[in-house]
């Protein structure tokens, strides 16, 4: 009996950008899909590189070194395939081993990264007239099996949100509840309360001159399964056995088939308009063989477009536009 070939999964989460109708006059005018792509290409060209992504809790710094744009056709439409070159630096305590089995230390000046971080921007328009047209993009993130979960998503969000000033869609809670009511029960709901305090440098006076930083991280997590949809809002807002004063944020993750909702609530933010950030994500994946991995076929443009076209067709079949 022939041995079954080993398969890997490429994760392809699909995000929706915020509507950019307010920018249509200055950025896009009333343009075609191709012209929308051209405007984005110009913005990427004009962006400043390298772009530094620093972490509040880790020494590691991620740097976007460059972005290459390629015109492609997906599902018969002009789209834009972005190839992001990025690397990590300021790393400590690690090493890599070469073919001679010799260990080589990774220092904080070394760069470890990849030129193969791919994101597809798929232009969308909704409206019956120029004045009422809503322009936005679908963002398909191509996380191949060599990447950590969320690694390419992070780069893609920084590129759009920070460098191109095109944030992800922030939907309303009422819309989420309306969509969830279609299902009688929600398979999975995860809740996380968390806070990070970088103050309170009180230590023994003998050690104070050596103290560089103090961090206090608090976290409380809850997991629910098969919750009746009409109880979801109550479950999310339930603070039984939770001292809210100890936490800064509450994050809810709702999984419903391939759709996922992420709701981030700032617990002590006075401004109601910026208390909640709500994302809707379509989670998809495609399979690749070990041979396709070993031959680096997964980085060929034609191969990527083929896989992402399948995901796009699947996404649209769900009725999302």
N, C-alpha and C positions, 0 to 999 in steps of 0.2 A: 504494500500500500504506500503510495507516494506521500511524502511528508507535506503537510499543508504549509504554504508560504506564509511567513510572518507578516502581519499587517500593522500599520500605524495609523493614527488619526491626526488629521489637521483640523484644529478647532477654528471655526469661522463665526465669531459673534458679529451680529449686524446691529449697528447703532444708527439713530436718526439725528441729524443735526437740527439745531433750532432753525425756524424759518428766518430767512434773510430778506423778506420782502422790503424791510426798511432800508436796505442797502441797494435795492435794484437800480435806482436812478444813478447812484454814484459808482457802484461797483460793476453791476451787470447790465444796467439799462433794461430793456426787455429783449432778452437774448435767447438763442438756441442752446441746447445742451452743450454743444461743442464750444460755444462762446463762453458759457459758464465755466467750462474746464479751462479755457484759455486765461480767464481772469484769475483762477486759482493758481495756475502755473506761474503767472506773473508775480503773484503774492509770494509764492515759494521762492522764486528767483530773488525777490527783493528782501527776503528775510535775512537776519543776521546770524551767521554761523561762526564758531560753534555756539550752540545753545545749551546752557548748563541746567541740569535738573538736580537740585540738592534735596536731601532728605533731612527731616527734622530729627530723626531718631537713629540714623545710620551714618557712618563715615563715608560710605560709598557715594560717589558722584557719577551720574549718568549724563553723557554728553551726546547731543545730536550733532553730528559732524557735517552731514549734507543730506539733501533729498533730491533724488532724480525722478522726473516725471516722464511717463510714457503713455501716449494715446493708444487706447485699446477699444475694441468693440465687445460689449457684453449685452447679450439678449437683444442684439440689433441696435443698441444705443451707444453713442460716443461716451466713453468713460475714461477715467484717469487712474492708472496704476502707479502708486508711489513706492519708491524703493528708498527706505530710510537707512542711512549708515549711522550707527551709534556704538558707543563703547562705554565701559565702566572703568573708573580709575579711583584712586585713593583707597585701595584695598590693602588689608593687613592680614598677615598670618597664613596666607595660602601658598600653594605651590602647584606646579604642573610637572608631569613626567613625560619626557620625550621617548623616542623609539629605542634609545640606548638604556632605558630604565633609570636614567639619571634624573633626580629631582631638582627642579629649578624653582627657587623662591620667587613668589610674586610680591613685588614691592609696591609702595603707594604711588609710584610714578608710572608703573606699567599700565598698559591699556588692553583691556580684554573686551572684544565686541564682535559685531557682525555687520556686514554690508547688506545682508539679506533679510530685512524686516519689511514686509510688503503690506500695503493697505490699498484698497480699491475705493475710490470716490465715484459714486454713481449719481449723477444729477437728476433731480426730480422737480417737477412743476405741477402745481394744482391750481386750478382757477379757470374761469370762463372768459376772462378779459385781462388785458394788460394791467388794469388798475387793481384787479382782485387776485392776481396771480401770486401764489406763495412759492418761493424758490427755496430749495433745501437740498441736502445731499444724504444719501445712504452711505454709511461707512462700513465696509466689510474688512475685518481684520484677519489676516492670514497668519495664524499661529502654528507654524510647522512643529513636528515632534521634537526638534532640537531646542525649542524655546521653553522657558518656564511659563506656567500659566499666568496670563496677565502681563507678560513682559512686553509684547508688541502693542497690546491695548494701551499701556501706559504711554508709550512713545507716540501712538496715534492721537491720543487725547491731548497730550501736550502740544503736538504739532497743530491740531485744529484749534483748541481752546486758547492757547497762549501765543503761538507764533502767527496764526492766521486770523485770530479773533472770531472764530466760528464755533460757538459752544455746542455741546450736545443738547438735544431737545429736553426741556424740563416740562413734563406733563403735569396736569393738575390731579390732585388726589381724587376728585370727583370722577375724573375719567378712568382712573385705575379701578375704583369701586364698581363703576358701571360695567367695565370689561370683565371683572371678576365674577359678577353676578350671573354671568352666562353659565359658569360651572357651579355645581352644587357644593363641591368640596375642593379645597386647595391642597394639593399633595404635600407641599413643603413650605414652611414659613420659618425663617431664622431671624431672631432678634438679637441685637448686640448693643449694650450700653457701654460707653468708653469715655475715658478722659486722660489727658496728658498734662502734667504739671511740671514745668521746668524751673520752678522757683524753690524756695525753702533750702537754702544752703547752710543750714544750721548743723555744724559738726563740732566736735571737740576743738577748742581753740588751738591745740597743738597741731592739728591737721589742716587747719583752714587755709594756710598758705599754699597747700598742695592741691586743694580741691579745684577742679576745673568746671564740673557740671554735675547737677543733680536732676534726676528725672523720676517722677512718680507716675506709673501707669496703672489705671484701674479698669477692669473689664468684667462685664457680666453678660453671659450668653444664654439664650433660650432657643430650643428647637421644638417646633410643632409639626404634626402631620395630620392630613385630612381634616382640616378645620372647615366647618361650614362657611361658605363665602359671606353670608350675612353677619358673621361674627368677626371677620378679619379686622375691621377698623377698631373694634373693641379690644381685641387681643393685642394689636399694635400699641394701643394707648394705655393698656393696663400697666400700672406701676406697683402692683402688689409685691411686697418684698423687695422693692427697689427704692433706695434712697436717692431720688433724682438729683438732690443737691450735690452729690458726689461725682456726677457725670456731666460731660459737656455735650455728647452726641448720642442719638439713638438711631441705629441703622436697621432697616428691615429688608430682608431679601425674600421675595415671593416667587416661587417656581411653579409654573403652570404649563406643562408640556414643554415646548421649545421656547416659550416666552418666559422672560424673567423680569421682575420689577425690583428696582433698588431705590429705597426711600431713605434719605438721610435727613434727620431732623436735628436742628441746633436747639438744645433744650433751654438755653438761657439767652437766646437772641431776642432783643426787644423789637427789632424790625420784622414784622410778620411776613413781609414780602420776600425776605431772604432766609426764612426759617427752614424751609423744605426744598430739597433737591430730589427730583424723582426721575429716574431713567427707566425706559422700557427697552429691553434687549431681546433679540431673537437669536437663540443659540443653535448653531448648526455645526456639522462636521462632515468631512469627507475622508475616505480611506486611501492610503498609499501603501505600496509594497516596500519591503526592505531593499529590493533592487533599485526602486525609484529613489529611495533615500541615499543608498550608497553611490549611485551614479549622479547624484545632485540634480536629478531631473525636476525635483520639487521647486527649484529656483529658476526654471525656464519660463519665460513669459507665456508662451503658448499653453504650457501645462497649467500654470496658475490661472489663466483666463478661463480655461476649460472647467476647472474645478469651481471657480467663483461664479461662473455662469449657471452651473447646476444649483448652487446655493441660492442665487438670485431668483431663479425660477421657483424654487421651493418656498422662498420667502414670500414672493408675490402670490403664490397659490394659497397662502394663509389669509389672503384678503387685505394685507397691509399695503398701503400705497404711500 
